[in-house]
């Protein structure tokens, strides 16, 4: 696996997160992707990418065969999806845990449990997912941060990390579960309960029609795209 820069890591993390938490709005348009990348909650660091930055990142990810373009008759704007499960051979639990690390940096096991609560399908075992990801070379245990009782885990998608430097750094104020995390987890539980009871969701839908075409399987590329 070739190391990826920060902008491409953020794009991949957002694509996985939105696929698993708001599937009716996935794949994402460039505008939706920008909103997801730059949102102030559940992101560390908070960024301010413009569409040109993200289009360049998407073009390179597509060249690396990590993303694809999807065209839909119901929407003139091209949409984007990841194929990490196929290319990196990751199961849903591994992908969910990795996505949180891509979006938020070092996390402890309890933090990862909280932050993957809203992912569907659910993560059966964070510990098992981390162990498998470590065996595949995607994550590493970097030990405890100052003042913490739990070891933290970091992704290696950007290349090798210096565990000593990361441990010495003060944990980000976003590195502990917040009320936003707990609210997101509660909302996910409510959504699952409503689904089990057969209740209709009032979430806005942006689902592609059955005629959606994956550009890398035969569709045209957008103007200026790869």
C-alpha positions as CSV (number, residue, x, y, z in Angstrom):
1,X,0.0,0.0,0.0
2,X,1.4,3.3,-1.1
3,X,1.2,6.1,1.6
4,X,-1.5,8.6,1.0
5,X,-1.4,12.4,1.7
6,X,-3.8,14.0,4.2
7,X,-6.4,15.2,1.7
8,X,-6.8,11.8,0.1
9,X,-7.0,10.2,3.6
10,X,-9.8,12.6,4.5
11,X,-11.7,11.9,1.3
12,X,-11.6,8.2,1.9
13,X,-12.7,8.5,5.5
14,X,-15.7,10.7,4.6
15,X,-16.8,8.3,1.8
16,X,-16.7,5.3,4.2
17,X,-18.4,7.3,7.0
18,X,-21.3,8.6,4.8
19,X,-21.8,5.2,3.2
20,X,-22.2,3.5,6.6
21,X,-24.1,6.3,8.4
22,X,-26.3,8.0,5.8
23,X,-26.6,5.4,3.0
24,X,-29.5,7.3,1.3
25,X,-27.1,10.1,0.5
26,X,-24.3,7.9,-0.8
27,X,-22.5,8.0,-3.3
28,X,-21.5,11.7,-2.7
29,X,-21.4,14.6,-5.0
30,X,-18.3,16.8,-4.9
31,X,-20.3,19.4,-2.9
32,X,-21.5,16.9,-0.4
33,X,-18.0,15.5,-0.1
34,X,-16.6,19.0,0.6
35,X,-19.2,19.5,3.3
36,X,-18.3,16.2,4.9
37,X,-14.5,16.8,4.7
38,X,-14.8,20.3,6.3
39,X,-17.4,19.7,9.0
40,X,-16.3,20.8,12.4
41,X,-17.7,17.7,14.3
42,X,-16.1,14.3,14.3
43,X,-13.0,15.6,12.5
44,X,-9.4,16.0,13.7
45,X,-8.0,18.2,12.4
46,X,-10.8,20.4,11.1
47,X,-10.0,21.4,7.5
48,X,-11.0,23.9,4.9
49,X,-10.6,22.1,1.5
50,X,-12.1,23.8,-1.5
51,X,-13.6,21.8,-4.4
52,X,-10.4,22.1,-6.5
53,X,-8.4,20.5,-3.7
54,X,-10.9,17.6,-3.4
55,X,-11.3,17.1,-7.2
56,X,-7.5,16.7,-7.4
57,X,-7.6,14.3,-4.6
58,X,-10.4,12.3,-6.2
59,X,-8.6,12.2,-9.5
60,X,-5.5,10.7,-7.8
61,X,-7.6,8.2,-5.8
62,X,-9.3,7.1,-9.0
63,X,-6.0,6.6,-10.7
64,X,-5.0,4.5,-7.7
65,X,-8.3,2.5,-8.2
66,X,-9.5,3.4,-4.7
67,X,-12.5,5.4,-5.8
68,X,-15.0,5.4,-8.7
69,X,-17.3,7.8,-10.4
70,X,-21.0,7.0,-10.5
71,X,-23.5,8.6,-13.0
72,X,-27.2,8.6,-12.4
73,X,-30.0,9.6,-14.7
74,X,-31.7,11.3,-11.8
75,X,-28.8,13.6,-11.0
76,X,-26.6,15.5,-13.5
77,X,-23.7,15.9,-11.1
78,X,-21.3,12.9,-10.9
79,X,-21.0,11.1,-7.6
80,X,-18.1,9.4,-6.0
81,X,-17.8,6.1,-4.1
82,X,-14.9,4.2,-2.5
83,X,-13.9,0.6,-3.3
84,X,-11.6,0.1,-0.2
85,X,-13.5,-3.1,0.7
86,X,-12.5,-4.6,-2.6
87,X,-9.0,-3.2,-3.1
88,X,-7.8,-3.5,0.5
89,X,-9.8,-6.6,1.3
90,X,-11.5,-5.2,4.4
91,X,-14.7,-6.5,6.0
92,X,-17.4,-4.1,7.3
93,X,-16.0,-4.0,10.9
94,X,-12.4,-3.4,9.8
95,X,-13.6,-0.6,7.4
96,X,-15.7,1.2,10.1
97,X,-12.8,1.2,12.6
98,X,-10.3,2.3,10.0
99,X,-12.6,5.1,8.8
100,X,-12.8,6.6,12.4
101,X,-9.0,6.5,12.6
102,X,-8.7,8.2,9.2
103,X,-11.1,11.0,10.3
104,X,-10.0,11.5,13.9
105,X,-6.4,10.2,14.3
106,X,-5.4,8.2,17.4
107,X,-8.2,6.5,19.3
108,X,-8.5,4.1,22.2
109,X,-10.7,1.0,22.0
110,X,-13.5,2.6,24.1
111,X,-13.5,5.7,21.9
112,X,-13.7,3.5,18.8
113,X,-16.6,1.6,20.2
114,X,-18.5,4.9,20.8
115,X,-17.6,6.4,17.4
116,X,-18.6,3.3,15.4
117,X,-22.0,2.9,17.1
118,X,-23.8,4.7,14.3
119,X,-22.1,2.6,11.5
120,X,-24.3,0.0,9.8
121,X,-23.7,-2.9,9.7
122,X,-22.6,-2.7,13.3
123,X,-19.1,-3.5,14.5
124,X,-19.2,-6.8,16.3
125,X,-15.8,-6.5,18.0
126,X,-13.5,-3.4,17.8
127,X,-10.7,-5.5,19.3
128,X,-11.0,-8.2,16.6
129,X,-11.1,-5.5,13.9
130,X,-8.0,-3.8,15.2
131,X,-6.1,-7.1,15.5
132,X,-7.0,-8.0,11.9
133,X,-6.1,-4.5,10.6
134,X,-2.8,-4.7,12.4
135,X,-2.0,-8.0,10.8
136,X,-2.7,-6.5,7.4
137,X,-0.5,-3.5,8.1
138,X,-3.2,-0.8,8.3
139,X,-3.0,0.2,12.0
140,X,-0.5,0.1,14.9
141,X,-0.8,0.3,18.7
142,X,1.1,3.5,19.8
143,X,0.6,3.0,23.5
144,X,-0.9,5.4,26.0
145,X,-1.0,9.1,25.9
146,X,-0.1,11.2,28.9
147,X,-3.0,11.1,31.3
148,X,-4.8,8.3,29.6
149,X,-5.3,4.7,30.9
150,X,-5.9,3.1,27.5
151,X,-3.6,2.4,24.6
152,X,-4.3,4.3,21.5
153,X,-4.3,3.0,17.9
154,X,-3.3,4.9,14.8
155,X,-3.7,4.2,11.1
156,X,-0.8,3.7,8.8
157,X,-2.5,4.8,5.5
158,X,-0.3,7.9,5.5
159,X,2.8,5.8,6.1
160,X,4.8,4.8,9.2
161,X,4.2,6.9,12.3
162,X,6.6,7.8,15.2
163,X,4.8,6.3,18.2
164,X,7.0,8.2,20.6
165,X,6.2,11.6,19.0
166,X,2.5,10.8,19.0
167,X,2.5,9.7,22.6
168,X,4.4,12.8,23.7
169,X,1.9,15.1,22.1
170,X,-1.0,16.2,24.2
171,X,-4.2,14.4,23.2
172,X,-6.5,16.5,21.1
173,X,-9.6,17.9,22.9
174,X,-11.5,15.8,20.2
175,X,-9.8,12.6,21.3
176,X,-12.3,11.8,24.0
177,X,-16.0,11.0,23.3
178,X,-18.0,14.1,23.3
179,X,-21.7,14.8,23.7
180,X,-21.9,14.9,19.9
181,X,-20.5,11.4,19.8
182,X,-23.0,10.2,22.3
183,X,-25.9,11.9,20.5
184,X,-24.8,10.4,17.2
185,X,-24.7,6.9,18.8
186,X,-28.2,7.5,20.3
187,X,-29.6,8.6,17.0
188,X,-28.1,5.4,15.4
189,X,-29.8,3.2,18.0
190,X,-33.1,5.0,17.4
191,X,-32.8,4.6,13.7
192,X,-32.2,0.9,14.1
193,X,-35.2,0.6,16.4
194,X,-37.4,2.4,13.9
195,X,-36.3,0.2,11.1
196,X,-37.0,-2.9,13.2
197,X,-40.5,-1.6,13.9
198,X,-41.1,-0.8,10.3
199,X,-41.3,2.9,10.7
200,X,-40.4,5.3,7.9
201,X,-37.4,7.5,8.2
202,X,-37.9,11.2,7.6
203,X,-34.2,11.7,6.6
204,X,-33.7,13.4,3.2
205,X,-33.0,10.9,0.4
206,X,-30.6,11.3,-2.4
207,X,-30.4,7.7,-3.6
208,X,-29.4,6.9,-7.2
209,X,-32.0,5.2,-9.4
210,X,-31.5,1.7,-10.6
211,X,-30.0,3.2,-13.8
212,X,-26.9,4.5,-12.0
213,X,-23.7,3.8,-14.0
214,X,-20.3,3.3,-12.6
215,X,-18.1,5.4,-14.9
216,X,-15.1,3.1,-14.4
217,X,-17.3,0.3,-15.7
218,X,-18.0,2.0,-19.0
219,X,-19.3,5.5,-18.3
220,X,-17.7,8.7,-19.5
221,X,-15.4,10.7,-17.3
222,X,-16.4,14.2,-16.1
223,X,-14.9,17.2,-17.9
224,X,-11.4,17.7,-16.5
225,X,-11.5,14.3,-14.7
226,X,-9.1,11.4,-15.1
